[in-house]
Amino acid sequence: MLSLAALLAACSIAGAFWVGVLAARRIRDFGEGQRALERARRPLALAASAGQEVAVERVREALARRLVDEGLLEDVAAGTAPPRPVKEHLGPFDLRRGDVVSIDAAEPDVDGDFIASWTLLLREGPQRRMVVGLEDGLDRRVLVAVEGDPDLLVLTPVDDHDLVGEPPRQIVRDGASLSLSRRGHAAVAGTGPHGRPDASRMAYYVYEGADGRVGFVERWGRRVFLAIGHRIPGHTVTFLPAS
């Protein structure tokens, strides 16, 4: 028969064995948990489609080319422009002078990569409109966005018109007839070399044509600015900040 001392020694050895086993399991579980946490912290790579990559690369190239244009980015280059709130995606109401606007609406007389050169923010009661001047060398466009409307107007300025004062209800241009569909008065705040009179209010007029063309008229007292173009889906336009 085993003595009491031998029995106690055997129990001590068995207890130490199981304590070691449990400790090894805890260490193993801790290591696996750490590896799982490290894997969870790794950002998941989202596969972008080839079309998206091409579009983004084209916009980036356009930005790189145009940031070297003198006279477009004085505020950004000098660091005097106020900081822009961080946003994942820019919209037309976020545009500032020097931002890139890339249009890919499958319309030859609309598409292109442009620099925003000036902006007009129109406020008519609770509704806002943004009018943005776009440039690509000598090529010019006017972008008009209405808050809450998913579509955008992309227009070409018309300099050789004879409109003065209150515009007519119908405008005929290049054989196309545009009829007045909406008009209003708005408070306005402008940035950049927009070339408009120094005034706090203006009138605007929206025209629609049977051929799908649209017109946008600004009236500043007796002076009138006309632009004609197309209505396009907003998702066909990409905005990229200059900064």
C-alpha positions as CSV (number, residue, x, y, z in Angstrom):
1,M,0.0,0.0,0.0
2,L,1.3,3.5,-0.9
3,S,2.3,5.6,2.0
4,L,0.6,9.0,2.5
5,A,3.7,10.9,1.4
6,A,3.9,9.0,-1.9
7,L,0.2,9.6,-2.5
8,L,0.6,13.4,-1.9
9,A,3.6,13.5,-4.2
10,A,1.7,11.7,-7.0
11,C,-1.2,14.2,-6.6
12,S,1.2,17.1,-6.8
13,I,2.8,15.8,-10.0
14,A,-0.6,15.2,-11.6
15,G,-1.8,18.7,-10.6
16,A,1.3,20.3,-12.1
17,F,0.8,18.4,-15.3
18,W,-2.8,19.6,-15.8
19,V,-1.9,23.1,-14.8
20,G,0.8,23.0,-17.6
21,V,-1.7,21.7,-20.1
22,L,-4.3,24.4,-19.3
23,A,-1.6,27.1,-19.5
24,A,-0.4,25.9,-22.9
25,R,-4.0,25.9,-24.2
26,R,-4.6,29.5,-22.9
27,I,-1.3,30.6,-24.6
28,R,-2.4,28.9,-27.9
29,D,-5.9,30.4,-27.8
30,F,-4.4,33.9,-27.1
31,G,-2.1,33.6,-30.0
32,E,-4.9,32.6,-32.4
33,G,-7.1,35.4,-31.1
34,Q,-4.3,37.9,-31.8
35,R,-3.9,36.6,-35.3
36,A,-7.6,36.9,-35.9
37,L,-7.7,40.5,-34.6
38,E,-4.8,41.3,-36.9
39,R,-6.6,39.8,-39.9
40,A,-9.8,41.8,-39.0
41,R,-7.8,45.0,-38.8
42,R,-6.5,44.6,-42.4
43,P,-8.6,46.8,-44.8
44,L,-10.6,44.8,-47.3
45,A,-9.6,45.5,-50.9
46,L,-12.6,46.4,-53.0
47,A,-12.2,45.4,-56.6
48,A,-12.8,48.3,-58.9
49,S,-14.1,47.7,-62.4
50,A,-11.9,48.5,-65.3
51,G,-14.2,51.3,-66.4
52,Q,-14.0,53.0,-63.0
53,E,-10.2,52.8,-63.0
54,V,-9.9,54.3,-66.4
55,A,-12.3,57.1,-65.5
56,V,-10.4,57.9,-62.3
57,E,-7.1,57.8,-64.1
58,R,-8.3,60.1,-66.8
59,V,-9.6,62.6,-64.3
60,R,-6.3,62.5,-62.4
61,E,-4.4,63.1,-65.6
62,A,-6.6,66.0,-66.5
63,L,-6.0,67.5,-63.0
64,A,-2.2,67.1,-63.4
65,R,-2.2,68.8,-66.7
66,R,-4.4,71.8,-65.7
67,L,-2.9,72.6,-62.3
68,V,0.1,74.0,-64.2
69,D,-2.1,76.6,-65.9
70,E,-1.2,80.0,-64.6
71,G,-3.9,82.2,-63.2
72,L,-6.3,79.4,-62.2
73,L,-5.1,78.3,-58.8
74,E,-3.7,81.4,-57.1
75,D,-5.6,80.8,-53.8
76,V,-4.8,77.1,-53.7
77,A,-1.1,77.7,-54.5
78,A,-0.7,80.5,-52.0
79,G,-2.5,78.5,-49.3
80,T,-5.1,81.3,-48.8
81,A,-8.2,79.4,-49.7
82,P,-10.3,78.4,-46.7
83,P,-10.1,74.7,-45.8
84,R,-12.7,72.5,-47.4
85,P,-14.7,70.2,-45.2
86,V,-13.6,66.6,-45.7
87,K,-16.1,64.7,-47.9
88,E,-15.8,61.3,-49.5
89,H,-17.5,62.6,-52.7
90,L,-17.8,66.1,-54.0
91,G,-21.1,67.4,-55.5
92,P,-21.8,70.4,-57.6
93,F,-22.5,72.6,-54.6
94,D,-19.0,71.8,-53.2
95,L,-17.2,73.1,-56.3
96,R,-14.5,75.7,-55.9
97,R,-12.3,77.5,-58.4
98,G,-9.7,75.1,-59.7
99,D,-11.6,71.9,-59.2
100,V,-11.8,69.3,-62.0
101,V,-15.2,68.4,-63.6
102,S,-15.1,65.4,-65.9
103,I,-18.2,64.8,-68.1
104,D,-18.8,61.5,-69.7
105,A,-22.4,61.5,-70.9
106,A,-21.9,60.1,-74.5
107,E,-22.6,63.6,-75.9
108,P,-19.8,64.8,-78.2
109,D,-20.6,68.5,-77.6
110,V,-20.8,68.0,-73.9
111,D,-18.1,65.6,-72.8
112,G,-14.7,66.6,-71.7
113,D,-12.5,67.4,-68.7
114,F,-12.8,70.9,-67.4
115,I,-11.5,73.3,-64.7
116,A,-14.1,75.2,-62.6
117,S,-13.2,78.8,-63.1
118,W,-16.0,80.6,-61.3
119,T,-19.2,79.9,-59.4
120,L,-22.6,81.6,-58.8
121,L,-24.7,80.4,-55.9
122,L,-28.4,81.3,-56.4
123,R,-30.8,81.3,-53.4
124,E,-34.5,81.5,-54.1
125,G,-36.3,80.9,-50.8
126,P,-35.2,77.4,-49.5
127,Q,-34.0,76.3,-53.0
128,R,-30.4,76.7,-54.2
129,R,-29.0,76.6,-57.7
130,M,-25.3,76.4,-58.5
131,V,-24.0,77.9,-61.8
132,V,-20.4,77.0,-62.5
133,G,-18.1,78.2,-65.3
134,L,-16.0,75.5,-66.8
135,E,-12.9,75.9,-69.0
136,D,-10.6,73.7,-71.1
137,G,-8.3,76.1,-72.9
138,L,-10.7,78.0,-75.2
139,D,-13.5,75.5,-74.7
140,R,-16.1,76.8,-72.3
141,R,-19.1,75.3,-70.6
142,V,-21.7,76.3,-68.0
143,L,-22.8,73.7,-65.4
144,V,-26.2,74.3,-63.7
145,A,-27.3,72.2,-60.7
146,V,-30.5,72.4,-58.8
147,E,-30.6,71.2,-55.2
148,G,-32.5,67.9,-55.1
149,D,-32.5,67.4,-58.8
150,P,-30.4,64.4,-59.9
151,D,-29.9,65.8,-63.4
152,L,-27.5,68.6,-64.4
153,L,-27.5,71.1,-67.2
154,V,-24.3,71.3,-69.3
155,L,-24.5,74.3,-71.6
156,T,-22.3,76.2,-74.0
157,P,-22.2,80.0,-73.6
158,V,-23.7,82.0,-76.5
159,D,-22.0,85.4,-76.8
160,D,-23.5,86.6,-80.2
161,H,-27.1,86.9,-79.1
162,D,-29.1,90.1,-79.2
163,L,-31.1,89.7,-76.0
164,V,-31.5,92.8,-73.8
165,G,-33.6,93.2,-70.7
166,E,-36.6,90.8,-70.2
167,P,-36.0,87.8,-72.5
168,P,-38.9,86.5,-74.8
169,R,-40.9,83.4,-74.1
170,Q,-39.4,81.7,-77.0
171,I,-35.8,81.7,-78.2
172,V,-34.9,80.5,-81.7
173,R,-31.2,79.5,-82.1
174,D,-29.6,77.5,-84.9
175,G,-32.9,76.4,-86.2
176,A,-34.1,75.1,-82.9
177,S,-36.9,76.7,-80.8
178,L,-36.7,76.8,-77.0
179,S,-39.8,77.7,-75.0
180,L,-39.7,79.3,-71.5
181,S,-40.5,76.7,-68.8
182,R,-39.5,78.4,-65.6
183,R,-38.3,81.7,-64.3
184,G,-37.5,83.2,-61.0
185,H,-35.5,85.8,-59.0
186,A,-32.7,84.8,-56.7
187,A,-30.1,86.3,-54.3
188,V,-26.7,85.5,-55.7
189,A,-23.1,85.1,-54.4
190,G,-20.3,84.7,-56.9
191,T,-16.6,83.7,-56.8
192,G,-14.0,83.9,-59.5
193,P,-13.9,85.9,-62.7
194,H,-17.6,85.3,-63.7
195,G,-17.9,88.6,-65.6
196,R,-21.3,89.4,-64.2
197,P,-22.3,92.8,-62.8
198,D,-21.7,93.6,-59.1
199,A,-25.3,92.9,-57.9
200,S,-26.8,90.9,-55.0
201,R,-29.9,89.7,-57.0
202,M,-30.6,88.5,-60.5
203,A,-33.3,86.8,-62.6
204,Y,-33.0,83.4,-64.3
205,Y,-35.0,81.7,-67.0
206,V,-35.0,78.0,-68.0
207,Y,-36.0,77.1,-71.6
208,E,-36.9,73.6,-73.0
209,G,-36.7,72.5,-76.6
210,A,-38.6,69.7,-78.5
211,D,-35.2,68.3,-79.6
212,G,-34.1,67.8,-76.0
213,R,-32.0,70.9,-75.8
214,V,-32.2,73.3,-72.9
215,G,-31.4,77.0,-72.4
216,F,-30.5,79.0,-69.3
217,V,-30.7,82.8,-69.3
218,E,-29.4,85.1,-66.6
219,R,-30.7,88.7,-66.5
220,W,-28.7,91.2,-64.5
221,G,-30.7,94.4,-65.0
222,R,-30.5,95.0,-68.7
223,R,-27.6,92.6,-69.3
224,V,-28.4,89.1,-70.4
225,F,-26.2,86.0,-70.5
226,L,-27.4,83.0,-72.5
227,A,-26.2,79.4,-72.6
228,I,-27.7,76.4,-74.5
229,G,-27.0,72.7,-74.2
230,H,-28.3,69.5,-72.7
231,R,-29.8,68.0,-69.6
232,I,-27.7,65.0,-68.5
233,P,-27.8,62.5,-65.6
234,G,-25.7,63.6,-62.6
235,H,-24.0,60.3,-62.3
236,T,-22.2,60.9,-65.7
237,V,-20.2,63.8,-64.1
238,T,-17.2,63.4,-61.8
239,F,-15.9,66.1,-59.5
240,L,-12.3,66.1,-58.2
241,P,-10.9,68.7,-55.8
242,A,-7.9,70.7,-56.9
243,S,-6.4,70.5,-53.4
